[in-house]
């Protein structure tokens, strides 16, 4: 992941932590093979939380990505919690390294799941309604930052240079989805990410009529 993407994610997620009273955040994405890969962590504890879930195959990030629904665990030491009881090994390890509450938010663009953000606190307790809303409102920006990372398209110049084929494809997608050019570019990037294609490859398919995009129900 290039340094500019790291800086954007760091700014967004640290700001989100400050506004919600949380201590740190980590982000894992879903690879084209369906596996989870840690992409960002604000600190060592957040990094360990992400890696634990990849190794164990269980945890809030895994569930939030699969269901598209936030996972909110206010006290990891509470064995009666329905959420955390599904991943007892992760829960015990997370407590051991210092996490007490954890909140996972899915990152989605339309119907495409990009991964999830885990945010932790070293003390137990819920998010207030306003804190939860602030966290949720940050996730769209985080998703767009992930899509700007060139590593995930195979296009080294994707964030700064959009070639003519991509411009043409965005125009066609804009008409197909009856949306804005910005929305069309987001849909193109999300589909390329999910399918393991370069942005240029997918754009070529659109321009030559091999691929169409449908309107989403709003």
C-alpha positions as a printed NumPy array, in Angstrom:
array([[  0.   ,   0.   ,   0.   ],
       [  1.447,   3.366,  -0.955],
       [  2.313,   6.01 ,   1.63 ],
       [ -0.416,   8.448,   0.607],
       [ -3.116,   5.816,   1.217],
       [ -1.596,   4.994,   4.609],
       [ -1.659,   8.682,   5.523],
       [ -5.312,   9.06 ,   4.503],
       [ -6.382,   5.955,   6.428],
       [ -4.346,   7.029,   9.439],
       [ -5.955,  10.478,   9.453],
       [ -9.488,   9.132,   9.007],
       [ -9.288,   6.374,  11.586],
       [ -7.392,   8.341,  14.223],
       [ -9.958,  11.124,  13.862],
       [-12.742,   8.564,  14.235],
       [-11.11 ,   7.153,  17.387],
       [-10.851,  10.61 ,  18.931],
       [-14.486,  11.443,  18.195],
       [-15.762,   8.147,  19.606],
       [-13.528,   7.804,  22.648],
       [-11.85 ,   4.649,  21.327],
       [ -8.179,   3.788,  21.697],
       [ -7.221,   2.381,  18.309],
       [ -8.347,   0.941,  14.996],
       [ -7.365,  -1.661,  12.447],
       [ -8.552,  -2.409,   8.927],
       [ -8.579,  -5.721,   7.078],
       [ -9.662,  -6.193,   3.47 ],
       [-11.034,  -9.199,   1.62 ],
       [ -8.666, -10.445,  -1.07 ],
       [ -9.843, -11.78 ,  -4.415],
       [ -9.467, -15.316,  -2.999],
       [-11.865, -14.464,  -0.159],
       [ -9.236, -14.387,   2.584],
       [ -8.778, -11.482,   4.998],
       [ -5.599,  -9.426,   4.83 ],
       [ -4.59 ,  -6.772,   7.402],
       [ -4.156,  -3.431,   5.64 ],
       [ -3.759,  -0.842,   8.404],
       [ -3.385,  -0.606,  12.184],
       [ -3.084,   2.511,  14.326],
       [ -0.876,   0.811,  16.937],
       [  0.599,  -2.51 ,  18.037],
       [ -2.538,  -3.696,  19.843],
       [ -4.726,  -2.941,  16.816],
       [ -2.238,  -4.764,  14.59 ],
       [ -2.341,  -7.811,  16.86 ],
       [ -6.157,  -7.79 ,  16.845],
       [ -6.198,  -7.863,  13.037],
       [ -3.597, -10.614,  12.803],
       [ -5.277, -12.75 ,  15.455],
       [ -8.456, -12.837,  13.396],
       [ -6.614, -13.802,  10.218],
       [ -4.775, -16.63 ,  12.01 ],
       [ -7.822, -17.891,  13.934],
       [-10.424, -17.337,  11.221],
       [-12.821, -15.844,  13.753],
       [-13.618, -12.479,  15.287],
       [-15.637,  -9.298,  14.84 ],
       [-13.987,  -8.239,  11.586],
       [-14.746, -11.63 ,  10.004],
       [-18.393, -11.45 ,  11.082],
       [-18.906,  -7.808,  10.071],
       [-17.462,  -8.48 ,   6.625],
       [-19.617, -11.571,   6.096],
       [-22.911, -10.076,   7.29 ],
       [-22.515,  -6.416,   6.366],
       [-23.706,  -5.539,   9.888],
       [-21.686,  -3.8  ,  12.63 ],
       [-20.526,  -6.033,  15.485],
       [-20.595,  -4.236,  18.838],
       [-19.065,  -5.932,  21.881],
       [-19.053,  -3.706,  24.947],
       [-17.237,  -6.136,  27.267],
       [-15.06 ,  -8.932,  25.939],
       [-14.872, -10.486,  29.407],
       [-18.644, -11.054,  29.511],
       [-19.094, -14.725,  28.543],
       [-22.851, -14.156,  28.219],
       [-22.406, -11.817,  25.254],
       [-23.99 , -13.497,  22.222],
       [-21.595, -11.884,  19.756],
       [-18.267, -12.724,  21.38 ],
       [-19.372, -16.219,  22.442],
       [-19.033, -17.215,  18.774],
       [-15.276, -16.66 ,  18.889],
       [-14.038, -17.782,  22.329],
       [-10.383, -18.167,  21.33 ],
       [-10.179, -14.708,  19.79 ],
       [-12.068, -13.207,  22.752],
       [ -9.643, -14.682,  25.283],
       [ -6.575, -13.622,  23.298],
       [ -7.906, -10.102,  22.723],
       [ -8.487,  -9.675,  26.468],
       [ -5.037, -11.062,  27.21 ],
       [ -3.324,  -8.43 ,  25.049],
       [ -5.324,  -5.557,  26.52 ],
       [ -8.595,  -5.03 ,  24.615],
       [-11.81 ,  -4.881,  26.637],
       [-14.427,  -3.568,  24.177],
       [-14.391,  -3.926,  20.394],
       [-16.567,  -2.54 ,  17.623],
       [-16.343,  -3.744,  14.005],
       [-17.822,  -1.894,  11.033],
       [-18.157,  -3.347,   7.522],
       [-16.664,  -1.448,   4.588],
       [-18.956,  -1.746,   1.583],
       [-19.422,  -0.001,  -1.742],
       [-22.898,  -0.881,  -2.929],
       [-23.246,  -4.661,  -2.75 ],
       [-19.472,  -5.22 ,  -2.744],
       [-17.771,  -6.005,   0.561],
       [-14.258,  -4.583,   0.852],
       [-13.535,  -5.663,   4.436],
       [-14.065,  -4.186,   7.895],
       [-12.658,  -1.785,  10.459],
       [-12.101,  -2.947,  14.055],
       [-12.007,  -0.257,  16.734],
       [-11.084,  -1.165,  20.301],
       [-11.104,   0.338,  23.777],
       [ -9.039,  -0.752,  26.781],
       [-12.049,  -0.284,  29.061],
       [-15.531,  -1.812,  28.832],
       [-18.59 ,   0.175,  27.854],
       [-20.906,   0.903,  24.92 ],
       [-20.74 ,   3.623,  22.31 ],
       [-23.308,   6.371,  22.718],
       [-25.745,   6.874,  19.857],
       [-23.832,   9.936,  18.647],
       [-20.493,   8.083,  18.851],
       [-21.928,   5.156,  16.907],
       [-23.277,   7.515,  14.241],
       [-19.889,   9.223,  13.925],
       [-18.175,   5.872,  13.476],
       [-20.677,   4.755,  10.849],
       [-20.394,   8.024,   8.938],
       [-16.617,   7.599,   8.681],
       [-16.801,   4.228,   6.951],
       [-17.709,   5.537,   3.487],
       [-14.586,   7.71 ,   3.481],
       [-12.49 ,   4.763,   4.633],
       [-13.902,   2.627,   1.812],
       [-13.062,   5.271,  -0.777],
       [ -9.523,   5.505,   0.597],
       [ -9.127,   1.733,   0.184],
       [-10.325,   1.964,  -3.406],
       [ -7.744,   4.654,  -4.121],
       [ -4.906,   2.276,  -3.225],
       [ -3.186,   1.327,  -6.525],
       [ -1.914,  -1.977,  -5.098],
       [ -5.383,  -3.447,  -5.388],
       [ -5.981,  -2.815,  -9.09 ],
       [ -2.599,  -3.497, -10.592],
       [ -2.666,   0.074, -11.974],
       [  0.339,   1.943, -10.6  ],
       [ -1.078,   5.303, -11.649],
       [ -4.695,   4.677, -10.653],
       [ -4.983,   7.382,  -7.958],
       [ -3.577,  10.205, -10.058],
       [ -4.033,   9.388, -13.713],
       [ -7.221,   8.001, -15.215],
       [ -6.659,   7.035, -18.839],
       [ -9.057,   7.636, -21.715],
       [-10.504,   4.108, -21.596],
       [-11.482,   4.621, -17.97 ],
       [-13.013,   8.007, -18.807],
       [-15.073,   6.416, -21.581],
       [-16.146,   3.538, -19.353],
       [-17.139,   5.901, -16.54 ],
       [-19.362,   7.78 , -18.978],
       [-21.111,   4.58 , -19.992],
       [-21.517,   3.375, -16.41 ],
       [-22.909,   6.78 , -15.432],
       [-25.677,   6.306, -18.012],
       [-26.274,   2.675, -17.028],
       [-26.715,   3.441, -13.335],
       [-28.345,   6.838, -13.875],
       [-25.872,   8.415, -11.474],
       [-22.994,  10.879, -11.309],
       [-19.557,  10.458, -12.84 ],
       [-18.115,  10.196,  -9.318],
       [-20.515,   7.349,  -8.486],
       [-19.637,   5.631, -11.77 ],
       [-15.911,   5.743, -10.954],
       [-16.543,   4.368,  -7.455],
       [-18.593,   1.499,  -8.903],
       [-15.847,   0.737, -11.442],
       [-13.143,   0.732,  -8.772],
       [-15.181,  -1.404,  -6.383],
       [-15.901,  -4.   ,  -9.08 ],
       [-12.238,  -4.093, -10.148],
       [-11.196,  -4.56 ,  -6.518],
       [-13.682,  -7.376,  -5.928],
       [-12.81 ,  -9.237,  -9.139],
       [ -9.039,  -8.881,  -8.997],
       [ -8.907,  -6.913, -12.243],
       [ -7.001,  -3.781, -13.09 ],
       [ -9.171,  -0.711, -13.518],
       [ -8.119,  -0.512, -17.178],
       [ -9.102,  -4.153, -17.851],
       [-12.585,  -3.66 , -16.463],
       [-12.978,  -0.326, -18.261],
       [-12.09 ,  -2.003, -21.558],
       [-14.811,  -4.597, -20.983],
       [-17.337,  -1.83 , -20.365],
       [-16.308,   0.175, -23.435],
       [-16.534,  -2.91 , -25.679],
       [-19.946,  -3.92 , -24.338],
       [-18.762,  -7.025, -22.502],
       [-19.808,  -5.645, -19.13 ],
       [-22.74 ,  -3.583, -17.894],
       [-23.628,  -2.14 , -14.506],
       [-27.136,  -2.231, -13.059],
       [-28.882,   0.461, -11.075],
       [-28.948,  -0.162,  -7.347],
       [-32.163,  -0.043,  -5.365],
       [-32.16 ,   3.053,  -3.175]])
